[in-house]
Every structure is written in C-alpha cells, then in structure tokens.
Amino acid sequence: MEGREPDIVIKRRLHPVLSELGEIDKASQTEFQKDRVFEYHVFEESNCLVETDEEPPRPLNRDALNTALELAMHLNAKPVDEVHVMRKIVIDGSNTSGFQRTAVIALEGFLETSKGKVGITQIALEEESAGIVKTEGNKVIYRLDRLGIPLVEITTDPDIKDGEHLREVAEKIGMILRATGKVARGIGTIRQDVNISEEGGARVEIKGVQDLRMLSKMVLNEVKRQSELIKLKDELKAKFNGKIYLPNSFFDVTDLFKGTASKLISRGIKSGNSVLAAKLTHHKGFLGKELQPGKRYGTELSDYAKTAGVGGIIHSDEILEKYSISDKEVSSLRKTLNMKDDDAFVLVIAEKKKANNALEMAIKRAEMDFVPEQTRKPNPDGTTSYMRPLPGRARMYPETDVPSVEISADVLRSAKEGMGESLEKKKEKLLKILNPEMAEKILKSKHLKTFEKLLKSGADSMLLAVTIENTLISLRREGFDIKDVEKTLTELFKEFKKGKFVKAAIPEVLKGMSKGMSASESVKENNLEKITGKELSKIAKEYNYEMHKIMQKYRLRIDPADILKLRK
C-alpha cells in the first residue's frame, strides 16, 4: 500500500473530555491548544469500522490476552482475577476515537539482574496507535493500517540504579519477549518509555526510545538537565527575592521591523504574520545557559512556545547577527519593552493569536521556579525535547463497551502450556552446542526462532549460527539483503544437506538467492557445484594431495574433509 491513494479519508478535530472524577488531563489540554486537524487514511483490506470509530469495539482478543498472560508468567507476575478495559484519553490524533484502550493483566512480577532484583509493577494489554505519515502546518496525516494491533506494556518499579543498569534491564526484557517467538521484531516494535528523576527535580518520561545504545546517554543528559535547572532556578529566585514573577505584557513590534534585513522576519511580515515580543525580567544570560549538549534554557522556552503551533522563538541571549537583526533594531526593541540591563527578551513571528499563545507558553515556563514534570521526546543525539505535561489519572475512565474477562483456571492453564521455555533454559541449551560468545549472540538475535527451527531439521549448530550472525550481516553491508531469512535459510540448508555445495560457498550461494534465485539456481549460475567422486580423486592426485594447493584453487567447490579421507 506504500504510495497508494487511500480508499477513504476521514478528517477530525479532537478535544479532551472529563475523567470519571470530573477532571481534565493536563497533557490532553496541551494537545487541544495546538488546534490541529487530523486526517486519517483508510485502506479497505486492512481497516474496519471499529478503527474508523464507526462501530463499537469487539470483545477482548483472546489470543492477545493469552500471549500477555504467557509473557507475565515469564516475568514472574501474578495474573489478575478479572480483566477490566479502561479508556486512556489520547488526543494527539494517534487514535480516531480520542482514546486508547488498555487493560491490566498481571501485577507484582520481578526480573533478576546483575545489580539485584528489579520489580515489575504491572503488565498491561493495550492498542497500538495509528502511524503518522506527515505534518502539514496544523494538519497531521495518519494511516490507520497499524491501529489496534495488540501491545504489551511492561512497567518496572523504580529499582533501576543507573544508565547501564537501565540498558541491561531493557535488553533482558526484550530478550524474554523475543524468546517467546510471539512478538513482532525489528526497529520500533519494542519501545522504551524511560522515567527519570533527580533529587530536587521531578519525574520526567522520555517517550518511545528505540535505540538501547542511547539509553545511558539519555539518562546522563536528563540528570544534567535537571541539575542545571535546579541551579538556574535558585539563581533566578535570588534575583527575584524568592518568587519569579513575569507579567504577561506582550508588545506588537511588527512596525519596528519594517524594512528589516532579517529574511526570517521579513518573510513572516510579508505573509501577514505579526512580530510579538515580551520582556523577561532579570533573565539576561540565563537563556543562553546550557542544560544539555547543544540545548540551552532558551530551548526549553522555545519548546513550550512550539506547542502553540509556532516554529520557535528568538531570544536576546542568542547571536542575533545570524538572523541579520541589527543593533539599532535591538536598541529600539529594548526601549519599547522598557528593559533594564539585566533583562532579556523573546520574539515570536506568527499569526497574531498564535504568536500570543506561544509567548504565553514561553512566559509560563519561565515563571516556573521548580523543575516541572513532563513528557519529553528522544533526539538522535541523546538529548530530549519537551512534548507535553506528564499525564495523570485524569486521562483514565472505564470502557463501557467491552465486557470484563474472568481469568479462570482454564485460561491460566492454557497460558502456562503455551509459554514455552524460559530465557535461562534457552541459554543453558545454547551453551551446550555453541561457544559462549555465539550463544549470547543467538540468544539476543531476532532470528532466534529461525535458528531453533532449522536446528531441529538437522542443521549444524555452529554453521547455522555463524551464517545467521556473521554471514548475513556481512552480506547486508555489501548490499546483498535477504528479505525472508527463514524461508531462504530453510532452502539453503536443505540443499546443503544434500551435498550440493560446500560450507565455504554459502556466502556466494546467498548472494544469488538475494537476487531472487533459488539455492540450486544460484549454485549452478555461479559454478559452485561440489566436486566429488572421480573428479575429486583426479584433482587430489594431480596436486599430490597437498591441501593448501587444492584449497587455493577449489576452496568454493571442495570440502577439505573429503581430501583428508582420500589421503587416508
């Protein structure tokens, strides 16, 4: 369906609703203020009326429930007596209905790690969100072909000691999930929401981290961010004699920049936008203070302003020459804002109402004399950016359209029968047939199930492991990508078992198969047929049975073991 026009397009605006207790969730309120329009692309072969929010949901999927229970057992968790589905308000457009369905499946599990036992608070079953296609101004486009896929959410207790421990825990949970063979594989299928807090700071959630290698760096950067914010706020409070106060006095300074050399500002004015400015009392020098690598306090204010739908802010601690803002314009601006020497300013170029809302958000952030709880998004460089306030209990309320499910003895028995071997048992078995390094690689491999399946069919364990973990990776780097690994390796080892080619020829056979050939076609096309019988004897005699000379010429066609037999 990639690149294909959708069969149906749905457009919606979403708004927050009251929780069961009559409260409005702060995170939902922030999303609502962005005033976005959501466009959903629907495809007949992969979507239904439930996903387009035109039909009530069906009962809880029993296969998904069974899988969640199996995973819970692997994590030593206690299943609940009865599963009740809840609605979690989500109005960022990722769900057509404005909420995500979620249900607690098990509680009080644990995981053994090198730094002690890590508790598992709960295991929940919930719906996957729609996949975002692109953003065009205030319109966000989603595809619905991913919506509703069952997800398992695993929440740990605050027992993780540091960044390295976090990575160990995340890797182990991922290995347990993959070892069951019942979860999807690949980048993005397992995502980490990392909660971090620093003494004197606040709990911050970094949403959807995919690269485990970045976890330690993100933890260190978040601890640094909070530590720097604590120091910065203490300094600011001292300047304000206790309480930071910034009046919401915004000035329209569009006329001041008429004829400006700044392309950014002149383009904005020509398109009908306004230039609004606000004074930040006693803030000179503070906006330029670094909180994370490459990100300053001014970036924090800018991230808040962006939630109003603007591209960002310009502030006085920046090098204003890069915007081509002249000293004369800065001087006029300072005079208009009635600024003193230690004051700072912020500018926003946008439609007037939007610019006003953006400045309100920036001032609101600047007035906080504490580190706020919030949800942040991960950046590729290991830093994070503000997304929205941390959601709370106000976003949850019961789902009245889905009946509860009793976790009976029969349900538990079925889950126990299907849970398979534990991670420890798999590791123990692998160590009996592979060296420790290769056993660890296969245990972590996304092709673990393929390895186990081919092993049962009689493939040599070490050859199979090397092919999966070394040969396939090397070939991919050379540009030979195998699309269906299980199907390809099944055929490859079936032909190898028949004696059609030698071990050394496997990479060359796979190169042909990556181009769509069958194993036998690749062998024939590349002249890789194994030499045996009279032809082998003739070659052996010709080279006086000298192994290195024979292999130098026939490495891809002769098995060294066959020459040794002839020698004897």
C-alpha positions in Angstrom: 0.0 0.0 0.0 3.1 2.2 0.1 2.5 5.3 -2.1 -1.1 4.2 -2.9 -4.0 6.6 -2.5 -6.3 5.7 0.5 -9.8 4.3 -0.2 -11.3 6.6 2.4 -10.1 9.9 4.0 -11.5 10.9 7.4 -10.9 14.4 8.9 -11.4 15.2 12.6 -10.7 17.5 15.4 -10.3 16.0 18.9 -10.9 17.6 22.3 -10.4 16.4 25.9 -13.3 15.1 28.0 -13.8 14.9 31.7 -12.4 11.9 33.6 -14.5 9.7 35.9 -13.7 12.1 38.7 -14.7 15.2 36.6 -11.1 16.3 35.9 -9.3 17.4 32.7 -5.9 15.8 32.0 -3.2 18.5 31.6 -1.4 16.6 28.7 -4.7 16.4 26.8 -5.4 20.1 27.4 -1.9 20.9 26.0 -2.6 18.9 22.8 -6.0 20.5 22.4 -4.4 24.0 22.5 -2.3 23.1 19.4 -5.6 23.4 17.4 -4.8 20.6 15.0 -6.8 18.9 12.3 -6.3 15.2 11.8 -6.6 13.4 8.5 -6.9 9.6 8.6 -6.1 7.4 5.5 -8.2 4.2 5.4 -7.5 1.1 3.3 -10.2 -1.5 2.7 -8.0 -4.6 3.0 -6.6 -3.6 6.4 -9.2 -1.4 8.2 -12.6 -1.9 9.7 -15.4 0.2 11.1 -14.0 -0.1 14.7 -10.8 1.6 13.6 -12.7 4.4 11.9 -14.7 4.8 15.1 -18.0 4.0 13.3 -18.8 0.8 15.3 -18.4 -0.3 18.9 -15.3 -2.4 19.7 -15.4 -6.2 19.8 -14.7 -8.3 22.9 -11.0 -8.5 24.1 -8.9 -10.6 21.7 -8.3 -14.0 23.4 -5.1 -14.7 21.5 -3.6 -11.4 22.6 -4.8 -11.9 26.2 -3.2 -15.4 26.2 0.1 -14.0 24.9 0.1 -11.3 27.5 -0.5 -13.9 30.3 2.4 -16.0 28.9 4.7 -13.0 29.0 3.5 -12.2 32.5 4.4 -15.7 33.7 7.9 -15.4 32.2 8.3 -12.2 34.3 7.1 -13.9 37.5 4.0 -11.7 37.7 0.6 -12.6 39.3 -2.4 -12.5 36.8 -5.4 -10.5 38.0 -8.7 -12.3 38.7 -10.6 -10.3 36.2 -9.5 -8.1 33.3 -11.3 -4.7 33.0 -10.7 -2.5 30.0 -10.1 1.2 30.5 -10.0 4.2 28.2 -6.9 6.4 28.2 -7.5 9.8 26.7 -5.1 10.5 23.8 -5.9 13.5 21.6 -2.7 13.9 19.7 -4.5 12.3 16.7 -3.0 8.9 17.0 -6.4 7.3 17.6 -9.6 8.2 15.8 -11.7 7.8 18.9 -9.6 10.2 21.0 -8.7 7.4 23.5 -6.6 4.2 23.7 -8.0 1.1 25.2 -5.8 -0.5 27.9 -6.2 -3.3 30.5 -4.1 -4.5 33.4 -3.3 -8.2 33.0 -0.8 -9.0 35.8 0.9 -7.4 38.8 4.0 -7.8 41.1 6.5 -9.5 38.9 10.3 -9.3 39.0 13.4 -9.7 37.0 16.8 -10.9 38.2 19.7 -8.6 37.1 23.4 -8.1 37.8 22.5 -5.3 40.2 19.7 -7.0 42.1 16.1 -7.8 41.6 14.0 -5.3 39.6 10.3 -5.3 40.3 7.6 -5.4 37.6 4.8 -3.2 38.7 2.3 -4.3 36.1 1.8 -5.9 32.7 -1.0 -4.4 30.6 -2.5 -5.1 27.2 -3.4 -2.1 25.0 -3.9 -1.0 21.4 -1.2 0.3 19.1 -1.6 3.8 17.7 -2.1 4.9 14.1 1.1 5.6 12.1 1.9 9.2 11.4 2.6 9.9 7.7 3.5 13.7 7.8 2.6 17.1 9.2 1.4 20.0 7.0 1.0 23.1 9.0 -1.6 22.5 11.6 -2.8 19.3 9.8 -1.4 15.9 10.8 -1.9 12.9 8.5 -2.2 9.3 9.9 -2.6 5.8 8.3 -5.0 3.5 10.1 -3.4 0.2 8.9 -1.4 -0.1 12.2 -4.2 1.0 14.6 -5.5 -1.6 17.1 -2.6 -4.1 16.9 -2.2 -5.6 20.4 0.6 -4.2 22.5 2.0 -5.4 25.8 3.1 -2.7 28.2 5.6 -3.7 31.0 6.1 -1.3 33.8 9.1 -1.7 36.2 9.4 -0.5 39.8 11.9 2.4 40.5 14.7 -0.2 41.2 17.0 0.7 38.3 20.3 2.1 39.5 21.8 3.9 36.6 22.0 4.2 32.8 24.0 1.0 32.3 21.6 -0.9 34.6 18.7 0.5 32.6 20.1 -0.8 29.4 20.7 -4.3 31.0 17.0 -4.4 32.1 15.7 -3.2 28.8 17.8 -5.8 26.9 16.7 -8.6 29.2 13.0 -7.8 28.9 13.5 -7.6 25.1 15.2 -11.0 25.1 12.5 -12.6 27.1 9.9 -11.2 24.8 11.7 -12.3 21.6 12.5 -15.7 23.1 8.7 -16.5 23.2 8.5 -16.1 19.4 5.2 -14.3 19.8 6.2 -10.7 19.5 7.0 -8.6 16.3 10.6 -8.0 15.6 12.6 -5.1 14.1 13.2 -1.4 14.9 10.2 0.2 16.6 8.5 -3.0 17.6 9.9 -2.7 21.2 9.9 0.8 22.6 11.0 2.1 25.9 9.3 4.9 27.9 12.0 5.9 30.4 11.1 7.6 33.6 13.9 9.6 35.3 14.0 11.8 38.4 16.8 13.7 40.1 16.9 14.8 43.7 15.3 18.2 43.9 14.0 17.7 40.4 10.9 15.9 39.0 9.8 12.8 37.3 10.3 13.1 33.5 9.2 10.5 31.0 11.2 10.1 27.8 8.7 8.7 25.4 9.4 5.9 22.8 13.2 5.3 23.0 14.1 2.7 20.4 17.9 2.6 20.4 19.1 0.8 23.5 22.6 2.1 22.9 21.3 5.7 23.6 19.7 4.8 27.0 22.7 5.6 29.2 23.4 8.8 27.3 19.8 10.0 27.7 19.8 9.2 31.4 23.0 11.2 31.9 21.7 14.1 29.8 18.4 14.2 31.7 20.2 14.2 35.1 22.4 17.0 33.8 19.4 19.0 32.5 17.6 18.7 35.8 20.7 19.5 37.9 21.4 22.6 35.8 17.8 23.7 36.0 17.9 23.4 39.8 20.9 25.7 39.9 19.5 28.1 37.4 16.2 28.4 39.2 17.9 29.1 42.6 19.9 31.9 41.0 16.8 33.4 39.4 14.8 33.2 42.6 17.6 35.1 44.4 17.3 37.9 41.8 13.5 38.0 42.4 13.9 37.8 46.2 12.1 34.4 46.3 9.3 34.2 43.7 9.8 34.5 39.9 7.2 36.9 38.5 6.8 37.8 34.8 3.8 39.9 33.7 2.0 38.7 30.5 2.7 42.0 28.7 3.2 41.4 25.0 4.1 44.1 22.5 3.3 44.1 18.8 6.6 45.2 17.3 5.9 44.5 13.7 6.3 48.1 12.6 9.7 48.2 14.3 10.9 45.5 11.9 9.5 47.0 8.7 12.4 47.2 6.2 14.5 44.8 8.3 17.4 42.9 6.7 16.3 39.8 8.6 14.9 37.4 5.9 13.2 35.3 8.6 11.3 38.3 10.0 10.6 40.0 6.6 9.2 36.7 5.1 6.9 36.4 8.2 5.6 40.0 7.9 5.1 39.7 4.1 2.9 36.6 4.6 0.7 38.5 7.0 2.2 37.4 10.3 2.9 39.7 13.3 6.1 40.1 15.4 5.3 39.9 19.1 7.8 40.5 21.9 7.9 40.1 25.7 10.4 41.1 28.4 11.9 38.6 30.7 12.9 40.5 33.9 16.4 39.6 35.3 16.8 36.9 32.7 19.8 38.3 30.8 22.4 35.5 30.5 20.1 32.8 31.7 18.5 31.9 28.4 21.9 31.0 27.0 22.9 28.6 29.8 23.4 25.1 28.5 21.2 22.4 30.1 22.1 19.5 27.7 24.7 19.3 24.9 23.6 21.9 22.3 20.4 22.8 24.2 20.0 25.8 26.4 17.4 27.3 28.7 16.1 29.3 25.8 15.5 25.9 24.0 13.2 24.9 26.9 11.2 28.1 26.5 11.1 27.6 22.7 9.8 24.0 23.1 6.9 25.3 25.2 6.2 28.0 22.6 6.1 25.4 19.9 3.1 23.7 21.5 1.1 26.7 20.3 2.0 25.8 16.7 4.8 28.2 16.0 8.3 27.3 14.7 10.1 28.6 17.8 11.3 31.8 19.4 14.2 34.2 19.0 15.7 35.4 22.3 18.3 38.0 23.3 20.9 35.6 24.6 21.3 34.3 21.0 23.8 35.6 18.5 21.3 37.9 16.8 23.6 38.6 13.9 22.8 35.2 12.5 19.2 36.4 12.0 20.5 39.7 10.5 18.8 41.7 13.3 20.7 45.0 13.6 21.9 46.7 16.8 19.6 49.6 16.0 16.6 47.2 16.0 17.7 45.6 19.2 18.1 49.0 20.8 14.6 50.1 19.7 13.2 46.8 20.9 14.8 47.2 24.3 13.4 50.8 24.6 9.9 49.6 23.5 9.9 46.9 26.1 11.3 49.2 28.8 14.1 46.8 29.5 16.9 47.2 32.1 20.5 46.0 31.7 19.8 42.5 33.2 16.5 41.9 31.3 16.1 39.6 28.3 13.5 39.4 25.6 11.8 36.8 23.4 10.3 37.3 19.9 7.8 35.3 18.0 6.8 35.7 14.3 3.4 34.1 13.6 -0.3 34.8 13.1 -1.2 37.2 16.0 -3.3 34.9 18.0 -0.9 32.0 17.6 2.1 34.3 18.5 0.3 35.5 21.6 -0.4 31.9 22.7 3.2 31.0 22.1 4.5 33.8 24.2 2.1 32.9 27.0 3.5 29.3 27.0 7.1 30.6 27.0 6.4 33.0 29.9 4.5 30.2 31.7 7.7 28.1 31.5 10.0 30.9 32.5 7.9 31.6 35.6 8.2 28.1 36.9 10.5 28.2 40.0 10.7 24.4 40.0 11.6 21.5 37.6 8.3 20.5 36.0 7.1 17.0 35.5 6.7 16.4 31.8 6.9 14.0 28.8 9.9 14.5 26.5 10.8 13.0 23.1 14.2 11.4 22.4 16.5 13.0 19.9 19.0 11.1 17.8 22.0 12.7 19.6 20.9 11.5 23.0 19.2 14.8 24.1 15.5 15.2 24.6 12.9 17.9 23.8 9.7 18.9 25.6 6.4 17.3 24.3 3.7 17.9 26.9 3.0 17.8 30.6 3.1 14.4 32.3 -0.3 12.8 32.0 -2.1 11.8 35.2 -5.1 9.9 36.5 -7.5 12.3 34.9 -7.0 10.7 31.5 -8.4 7.3 32.6 -12.0 6.2 32.7 -13.8 2.8 32.3 -14.6 1.3 28.9 -18.3 0.5 29.0 -18.4 -1.1 25.5 -16.1 -4.1 26.3 -17.1 -6.7 28.9 -14.7 -7.8 31.5 -12.9 -11.2 31.2 -12.5 -13.7 34.1 -9.0 -15.2 34.3 -10.2 -18.7 35.2 -8.1 -21.8 36.0 -8.6 -23.0 32.4 -7.3 -19.7 31.0 -4.2 -19.8 33.2 -3.6 -23.5 32.3 -3.7 -22.7 28.6 -1.3 -19.8 29.0 1.1 -21.9 31.0 1.1 -24.6 28.3 1.9 -22.1 25.6 4.6 -20.1 27.4 7.5 -22.3 26.3 11.0 -22.4 27.7 12.4 -19.7 30.0 15.2 -17.5 28.8 17.6 -19.2 31.3 16.7 -22.6 29.9 17.3 -21.5 26.3 20.7 -20.1 27.3 21.6 -23.3 29.0 20.8 -25.3 25.9 22.7 -23.0 23.6 25.8 -23.2 25.7 25.9 -26.9 25.2 26.1 -26.6 21.4 27.8 -23.2 20.8 30.7 -21.3 22.3 29.7 -18.6 24.9 30.1 -15.7 22.6 28.0 -17.2 19.8 25.4 -18.5 22.3 25.0 -14.9 23.6 24.6 -13.5 20.1 22.0 -16.1 19.1 20.1 -15.5 22.4 19.8 -11.8 21.5 19.2 -12.4 17.8 15.9 -11.5 16.1 16.4 -14.8 14.2 16.4 -17.0 17.4 13.2 -18.8 16.3 14.6 -19.5 12.9 17.8 -20.9 14.5 15.8 -23.2 16.7 13.6 -24.4 13.8 16.5 -25.2 11.5 18.4 -26.9 14.3 15.5 -29.3 14.7 15.7 -30.1 11.0 19.3 -31.3 11.4 21.4 -28.2 10.5 24.9 -28.0 12.1 24.5 -25.6 15.1 27.8 -23.7 14.7 27.5 -23.3 10.9 23.9 -22.2 11.3 24.8 -19.6 14.0 27.7 -18.2 12.0 25.5 -17.9 8.9 22.8 -16.0 10.8 25.0 -13.8 12.9 28.1 -13.2 10.7 27.4 -14.1 7.1 24.0 -12.4 6.7 25.3 -9.2 8.4 28.5 -9.1 6.1 26.4 -9.7 3.0 23.9 -6.9 4.0 26.9 -4.5 4.4 27.9 -5.5 0.8 24.4 -4.7 -0.4 23.1 -8.3 -0.6 19.9 -8.1 1.6 17.9 -11.3 2.4 14.2 -10.3 2.7 12.8 -13.6 4.1 15.6 -15.0 6.3 13.7 -18.1 7.5 12.5 -19.2 4.0 15.9 -18.5 2.5 17.9 -20.4 5.1 15.5 -23.3 5.2 16.0 -23.8 1.4 19.8 -23.2 1.7 20.4 -25.8 4.4 18.1 -28.3 2.7 20.3 -28.1 -0.4 23.5 -28.1 1.7 22.3 -31.3 3.5 22.0 -33.0 0.1 25.7 -32.2 -0.5 25.1 -29.9 -3.4 27.8 -27.4 -2.3 30.4 -26.8 0.4 30.4 -24.6 3.6 32.7 -22.1 2.0 30.3 -21.5 -0.8 27.4 -20.5 1.4 28.0 -16.7 1.2 28.2 -16.9 -2.6 25.0 -19.0 -2.8 23.2 -16.5 -0.6 24.3 -13.6 -2.9 22.5 -15.3 -5.8 19.4 -16.0 -3.6 19.3 -12.3 -2.5 18.7 -11.6 -6.2 15.7 -13.9 -6.4 17.4 -17.2 -7.4 16.7 -20.5 -5.8 19.6 -22.2 -4.0 20.1 -24.7 -6.8 19.9 -21.9 -9.4 22.5 -19.9 -7.5 24.8 -22.9 -7.3 24.5 -23.6 -11.0 24.8 -19.9 -12.1 27.9 -19.3 -10.1 29.5 -22.7 -10.8 29.6 -23.8 -7.2 28.6 -27.5 -7.5 30.5 -29.6 -5.0 33.3 -31.7 -6.6 33.1 -35.4 -5.6 33.9 -38.9 -6.9 36.3 -39.5 -9.7 36.8 -35.8 -10.4 37.9 -35.2 -6.8 40.3 -38.1 -6.9 41.8 -36.9 -10.1 42.4 -33.4 -8.7 43.8 -34.8 -5.4 46.3 -36.9 -7.3 47.2 -34.0 -9.7 48.1 -31.9 -6.7 49.8 -34.8 -4.8 47.1 -34.5 -2.0 48.6 -31.1 -0.9 45.7 -29.5 0.9 46.7 -25.8 0.7 47.3 -26.0 -3.1 44.0 -27.7 -3.7 42.0 -25.3 -1.5 43.7 -22.3 -3.0 42.1 -23.2 -6.3 39.0 -25.1 -5.3 38.0 -23.6 -1.9 34.4 -23.0 -3.0 33.9 -26.4 -4.5 35.9 -29.0 -2.5 35.3 -30.0 1.2 38.7 -30.3 3.0 37.3 -33.3 4.9 37.0 -35.2 1.6 40.6 -34.6 0.8 41.6 -35.9 4.2 39.6 -39.1 3.6 41.4 -39.6 0.3 44.8 -39.1 1.9 44.0 -41.9 4.4 
